[in-house]
Amino acid sequence: MKEFLMIALGALIFVVVFQIAKASEYVSILKGEEKTRKQNNRINAFFLLGFLVFGLIGVWYCNELLYPKTLFPQGSASVEGEEIDSMMMITIILTGIIFIITQVLLFWFSFKYQENDNRKAYYFAHSTKLELIWTTIPAIVLAILIVFGLKAWFKITGDAPKDAIVVEVTGHQFAWEFRYPGPDKVLGKTNYKLYTAKNNLGVDFNDPASHDDIHVNTTMHLPVGVPVKMVIHSQDVIHDVGLPHFRLKMDAVPGIPTTQWFTPKITTEEMRKKTGNPEFTYEISCDQLCGANHFAMRGVIIVETMEEYKKWLAEQTSEYSNLFPEKTAPAINTTDSTAKQTAQVLETKK
């Protein structure tokens, strides 16, 4: 509320000053004080130059102040994100140069070509050459940027490498849930009609491929240096998987699975040392306004070594065995020496 009142007060002061200035100008004209008006005009021209200088200094200062607080100094945490960063920097450099040139010309022309009794204004209605220049050149530059952008987009949304780890990401108001395939490396089928309070992903357990799938909430574990393919779903409204540290995002659309893949290159522990923040975590956010608690729709990604990832994976139990423990009693493993002896005893008794 305080900020709103300050903004309103600033706007009111601006309007009052503007109206007083205009009224003063009209009074001067009515009194025949043409000389005063021209003098004020020259003063305003110098003010424009001052505004240009202070404005450019402000742009530089804001960059120096805020750049360290962005994600750019950390660098991309994924291999594919490096290309996104490069395109972003190229775009910022190009638009920055154009911004400075156009602003300098705008304020300089306003100063240089201020009202002058000894100069007659030149007017021309059309210039085909000028139209072609300022239309064709930006169009070519933008087309090149778009081509590079599409190339990167088709790469991360295309076929993932054959050795990629598959993770199913499901969003709903207001949380993320993850499902990993088991040893068969195949995710079981899902069907929204099978949704229950316990089976909240609607997994079809009649599909044998689903029996070894692992279901985890909130936290996603990924191995470093290995491609990861995300199969993305939404159970209610449109969400968006936002991976800011990996420079990726993808919509989660109800009824339409979407995919993207990337290769993590920095573990969570390495990033903690790099940023000097022992509490650092990779975040999976929702980048699409999805309801009242949209702000709280957050997940955590832990990037770890392959050994740590395998250890974590081995500690997990399948969702099928959690829901149907009576159907998943451990069978005798005849490859184990003790189990072999037990089997032989049972065979002798028969």
C-alpha positions as CSV (number, residue, x, y, z in Angstrom):
1,M,0.0,0.0,0.0
2,K,2.9,2.4,0.9
3,E,4.5,1.8,-2.5
4,F,1.2,2.4,-4.3
5,L,0.8,5.7,-2.5
6,M,4.3,6.8,-3.3
7,I,3.8,6.0,-7.0
8,A,0.5,7.9,-7.0
9,L,2.1,10.9,-5.3
10,G,4.9,11.0,-7.8
11,A,2.5,10.9,-10.7
12,L,0.4,13.7,-9.1
13,I,3.5,15.9,-8.7
14,F,4.5,15.3,-12.3
15,V,1.0,16.3,-13.5
16,V,1.0,19.5,-11.4
17,V,4.5,20.5,-12.6
18,F,3.5,19.8,-16.2
19,Q,0.3,21.8,-16.0
20,I,2.1,24.8,-14.3
21,A,4.8,24.7,-17.1
22,K,2.1,24.7,-19.8
23,A,0.1,27.4,-18.2
24,S,3.3,29.5,-17.8
25,E,4.1,29.0,-21.5
26,Y,0.6,30.1,-22.5
27,V,0.7,33.2,-20.3
28,S,4.1,34.1,-21.9
29,I,2.7,33.8,-25.4
30,L,-0.4,35.9,-24.5
31,K,1.8,38.6,-23.1
32,G,3.9,38.6,-26.3
33,E,6.9,37.2,-24.5
34,E,8.1,35.2,-27.5
35,K,11.7,35.7,-26.5
36,T,11.0,33.9,-23.1
37,R,9.4,31.0,-24.9
38,K,12.4,30.5,-27.2
39,Q,14.8,30.8,-24.3
40,N,12.8,28.1,-22.4
41,N,13.0,26.0,-25.6
42,R,16.8,26.1,-25.7
43,I,16.9,25.2,-22.0
44,N,14.7,22.2,-22.6
45,A,17.0,21.1,-25.5
46,F,20.0,21.1,-23.1
47,F,17.9,19.2,-20.5
48,L,17.4,16.5,-23.2
49,L,21.1,16.1,-23.6
50,G,21.5,15.9,-19.8
51,F,18.7,13.3,-19.7
52,L,20.5,11.3,-22.3
53,V,23.8,11.3,-20.4
54,F,22.2,10.5,-17.0
55,G,20.0,7.9,-18.6
56,L,22.9,6.0,-20.2
57,I,24.8,6.2,-16.9
58,G,21.8,4.8,-15.1
59,V,21.6,1.9,-17.6
60,W,25.3,1.1,-17.0
61,Y,24.9,1.4,-13.2
62,C,21.8,-0.9,-13.1
63,N,23.7,-3.5,-15.2
64,E,26.7,-3.4,-12.8
65,L,24.4,-3.6,-9.8
66,L,22.0,-6.3,-10.9
67,Y,24.0,-8.5,-13.3
68,P,25.7,-10.4,-10.4
69,K,22.2,-11.2,-9.0
70,T,21.1,-12.9,-12.2
71,L,21.8,-16.6,-13.2
72,F,24.3,-15.6,-16.0
73,P,27.4,-15.5,-13.7
74,Q,26.7,-19.1,-12.6
75,G,26.6,-20.3,-16.2
76,S,24.3,-22.9,-17.6
77,A,24.0,-26.1,-15.6
78,S,23.2,-28.1,-18.7
79,V,25.2,-28.7,-21.9
80,E,22.3,-27.6,-24.1
81,G,21.7,-24.5,-22.0
82,E,25.1,-23.2,-23.1
83,E,23.7,-22.6,-26.6
84,I,20.7,-20.8,-25.1
85,D,23.1,-18.5,-23.1
86,S,25.1,-17.8,-26.2
87,M,22.0,-16.8,-28.2
88,M,20.8,-14.7,-25.3
89,M,24.1,-12.8,-25.1
90,I,24.2,-12.2,-28.8
91,T,20.6,-10.9,-28.7
92,I,21.4,-8.6,-25.8
93,I,24.5,-7.3,-27.5
94,L,22.7,-6.6,-30.8
95,T,19.7,-4.9,-29.2
96,G,22.0,-3.0,-26.7
97,I,24.0,-1.5,-29.6
98,I,20.8,-0.6,-31.4
99,F,19.3,0.9,-28.3
100,I,22.3,3.1,-27.6
101,I,22.5,4.3,-31.2
102,T,18.8,5.1,-31.5
103,Q,18.7,6.9,-28.2
104,V,21.7,9.0,-28.9
105,L,20.4,10.0,-32.3
106,L,16.9,10.7,-30.8
107,F,18.1,13.1,-28.1
108,W,20.9,14.6,-30.3
109,F,18.5,15.4,-33.1
110,S,16.1,17.0,-30.6
111,F,18.9,19.2,-29.5
112,K,20.5,19.9,-32.9
113,Y,17.3,20.6,-34.7
114,Q,15.5,22.7,-32.1
115,E,13.6,25.8,-33.2
116,N,15.7,28.2,-35.2
117,D,14.5,31.3,-37.0
118,N,17.3,31.1,-39.5
119,R,16.5,27.5,-40.6
120,K,13.5,26.2,-42.4
121,A,12.2,22.8,-41.6
122,Y,12.7,20.2,-44.3
123,Y,9.8,17.9,-45.0
124,F,9.5,14.8,-47.1
125,A,6.6,12.5,-47.3
126,H,8.2,9.2,-48.3
127,S,11.6,7.6,-49.0
128,T,11.6,4.2,-50.6
129,K,15.3,3.7,-50.0
130,L,15.0,4.5,-46.2
131,E,12.0,2.2,-45.9
132,L,13.9,-0.7,-47.5
133,I,16.9,-0.1,-45.2
134,W,15.1,0.0,-41.9
135,T,12.8,-2.9,-42.9
136,T,15.2,-5.3,-44.7
137,I,18.2,-5.1,-42.3
138,P,16.2,-5.8,-39.1
139,A,14.3,-8.5,-40.9
140,I,17.5,-10.3,-41.9
141,V,19.0,-10.0,-38.5
142,L,15.9,-11.3,-36.8
143,A,15.6,-14.2,-39.3
144,I,19.1,-15.3,-38.5
145,L,18.4,-15.2,-34.7
146,I,15.2,-17.2,-35.3
147,V,17.0,-19.8,-37.3
148,F,19.5,-20.4,-34.5
149,G,16.6,-20.4,-32.0
150,L,14.6,-23.0,-33.9
151,K,17.7,-25.1,-34.3
152,A,18.2,-25.2,-30.5
153,W,14.5,-25.8,-30.0
154,F,14.2,-28.7,-32.4
155,K,17.3,-30.2,-30.7
156,I,15.9,-30.3,-27.1
157,T,12.4,-31.3,-28.2
158,G,13.5,-33.9,-30.7
159,D,14.7,-37.5,-30.1
160,A,16.8,-37.9,-27.0
161,P,20.0,-39.9,-27.2
162,K,19.5,-43.6,-26.8
163,D,21.3,-43.7,-23.4
164,A,19.0,-41.0,-22.0
165,I,17.3,-41.5,-18.6
166,V,13.5,-41.1,-18.9
167,V,11.7,-39.3,-16.1
168,E,7.9,-38.6,-16.2
169,V,7.0,-35.2,-14.8
170,T,3.4,-34.6,-13.8
171,G,2.1,-31.3,-12.6
172,H,-1.1,-30.5,-10.8
173,Q,-2.4,-27.7,-8.5
174,F,0.1,-27.2,-6.9
175,A,2.9,-29.7,-6.9
176,W,5.2,-31.8,-9.2
177,E,5.4,-35.6,-9.1
178,F,8.0,-37.8,-10.8
179,R,8.0,-41.3,-12.1
180,Y,11.0,-43.4,-13.1
181,P,11.1,-46.6,-15.1
182,G,12.5,-49.6,-13.3
183,P,15.1,-52.1,-14.6
184,D,13.1,-52.7,-17.8
185,K,13.6,-49.0,-18.6
186,V,10.0,-48.7,-19.8
187,L,7.4,-46.6,-18.1
188,G,4.0,-48.3,-17.6
189,K,0.9,-46.9,-19.2
190,T,-1.3,-44.3,-17.5
191,N,-5.0,-43.7,-17.9
192,Y,-6.8,-40.8,-16.3
193,K,-9.9,-43.0,-15.6
194,L,-7.7,-45.0,-13.2
195,Y,-7.0,-42.0,-10.9
196,T,-7.6,-42.7,-7.2
197,A,-6.4,-41.1,-4.0
198,K,-3.7,-43.8,-3.8
199,N,-3.0,-44.1,-7.5
200,N,-2.9,-40.3,-8.1
201,L,-1.0,-40.6,-11.4
202,G,-3.5,-43.0,-12.9
203,V,-1.0,-45.7,-13.6
204,D,-2.3,-48.8,-15.3
205,F,-1.0,-51.7,-13.2
206,N,-2.4,-54.2,-15.6
207,D,0.5,-53.2,-17.8
208,P,3.5,-55.4,-16.6
209,A,5.9,-52.5,-17.5
210,S,4.4,-50.5,-14.6
211,H,5.3,-53.0,-11.9
212,D,8.8,-51.8,-11.4
213,D,8.2,-48.0,-11.9
214,I,9.2,-45.7,-9.1
215,H,7.0,-42.8,-8.0
216,V,8.6,-39.9,-6.0
217,N,7.2,-36.5,-4.9
218,T,8.7,-33.0,-5.0
219,T,12.4,-34.1,-5.5
220,M,13.9,-35.3,-8.7
221,H,17.3,-37.0,-8.7
222,L,19.4,-36.9,-11.9
223,P,23.0,-38.2,-12.6
224,V,25.5,-35.7,-14.0
225,G,26.8,-36.0,-17.5
226,V,23.9,-38.3,-18.7
227,P,21.1,-37.1,-21.0
228,V,17.7,-36.9,-19.3
229,K,14.4,-37.0,-21.2
230,M,11.4,-35.5,-19.5
231,V,7.9,-36.7,-20.4
232,I,5.6,-34.0,-19.2
233,H,1.9,-34.2,-18.2
234,S,-0.7,-32.0,-16.5
235,Q,-3.7,-33.3,-14.6
236,D,-5.8,-30.1,-14.4
237,V,-4.8,-26.8,-16.0
238,I,-1.8,-25.6,-18.1
239,H,1.4,-25.6,-16.1
240,D,4.9,-25.0,-17.2
241,V,8.1,-26.9,-16.3
242,G,10.6,-24.2,-15.6
243,L,14.3,-25.1,-15.3
244,P,16.0,-21.7,-15.0
245,H,19.4,-23.1,-14.0
246,F,19.3,-25.4,-17.0
247,R,17.9,-22.7,-19.3
248,L,14.9,-24.8,-20.3
249,K,11.1,-24.7,-20.0
250,M,8.2,-26.6,-21.4
251,D,4.5,-26.4,-21.1
252,A,2.6,-29.1,-19.3
253,V,-0.7,-29.4,-21.1
254,P,-3.7,-31.5,-20.0
255,G,-4.2,-34.5,-22.3
256,I,-1.2,-33.6,-24.5
257,P,2.2,-35.1,-23.4
258,T,5.2,-32.9,-24.2
259,T,8.9,-33.8,-24.0
260,Q,12.3,-32.1,-23.7
261,W,15.8,-33.4,-22.9
262,F,19.0,-32.0,-21.5
263,T,22.3,-33.1,-20.1
264,P,23.1,-31.9,-16.5
265,K,26.8,-30.9,-16.3
266,I,27.2,-29.5,-12.8
267,T,26.3,-31.4,-9.6
268,T,24.4,-29.8,-6.8
269,E,27.4,-30.0,-4.6
270,E,29.6,-28.4,-7.2
271,M,27.2,-25.6,-7.8
272,R,27.0,-24.9,-4.0
273,K,30.8,-24.4,-4.0
274,K,30.6,-22.3,-7.2
275,T,28.0,-20.0,-5.9
276,G,29.3,-20.0,-2.3
277,N,25.8,-20.9,-1.1
278,P,25.7,-24.1,1.0
279,E,21.9,-24.1,0.7
280,F,21.8,-23.9,-3.1
281,T,19.3,-26.2,-4.8
282,Y,18.3,-26.6,-8.5
283,E,14.6,-25.6,-8.8
284,I,11.8,-26.8,-11.0
285,S,9.2,-24.1,-11.0
286,C,5.9,-23.5,-12.6
287,D,6.3,-20.7,-15.2
288,Q,2.6,-20.5,-16.1
289,L,0.1,-18.8,-13.8
290,C,-2.1,-21.7,-12.7
291,G,-4.1,-20.6,-9.7
292,A,-4.0,-19.1,-6.2
293,N,-1.0,-21.1,-5.0
294,H,1.0,-20.9,-8.2
295,F,3.8,-19.2,-6.3
296,A,4.2,-22.3,-4.1
297,M,4.4,-24.9,-7.0
298,R,8.1,-25.7,-6.7
299,G,10.1,-28.8,-6.9
300,V,13.8,-29.6,-6.2
301,I,16.3,-31.2,-8.6
302,I,19.3,-33.0,-7.1
303,V,22.1,-33.5,-9.6
304,E,24.6,-36.1,-8.3
305,T,27.3,-38.5,-9.5
306,M,26.3,-41.7,-11.2
307,E,27.3,-43.7,-8.1
308,E,25.1,-41.5,-5.9
309,Y,22.2,-41.8,-8.3
310,K,22.4,-45.6,-8.5
311,K,22.6,-45.8,-4.7
312,W,19.5,-43.6,-4.4
313,L,17.7,-45.6,-7.1
314,A,18.5,-48.8,-5.3
315,E,16.9,-47.5,-2.1
316,Q,13.6,-46.9,-3.8
317,T,10.7,-49.3,-4.0
318,S,8.3,-49.6,-6.8
319,E,4.9,-48.0,-6.6
320,Y,3.3,-51.3,-7.4
321,S,4.9,-53.0,-4.4
322,N,3.9,-50.2,-2.2
323,L,0.3,-50.4,-3.2
324,F,0.1,-54.2,-3.5
325,P,2.5,-55.7,-1.0
326,E,0.6,-59.0,-1.0
327,K,1.3,-59.4,-4.7
328,T,5.0,-58.7,-4.5
329,A,6.3,-61.1,-1.8
330,P,10.0,-61.7,-2.5
331,A,10.6,-64.8,-4.5
332,I,13.5,-67.2,-3.9
333,N,16.5,-66.1,-5.9
334,T,18.1,-69.4,-7.1
335,T,21.2,-67.5,-8.1
336,D,22.1,-66.9,-4.5
337,S,24.0,-69.7,-2.7
338,T,21.8,-69.7,0.4
339,A,18.7,-69.7,-1.8
340,K,20.0,-72.6,-3.8
341,Q,20.5,-74.6,-0.6
342,T,17.0,-73.8,0.5
343,A,15.6,-74.9,-2.9
344,Q,17.6,-78.2,-2.7
345,V,16.2,-78.9,0.8
346,L,12.6,-78.3,-0.5
347,E,13.2,-80.5,-3.5
348,T,14.6,-83.4,-1.2
349,K,11.5,-83.2,1.0
350,K,9.3,-83.7,-2.1
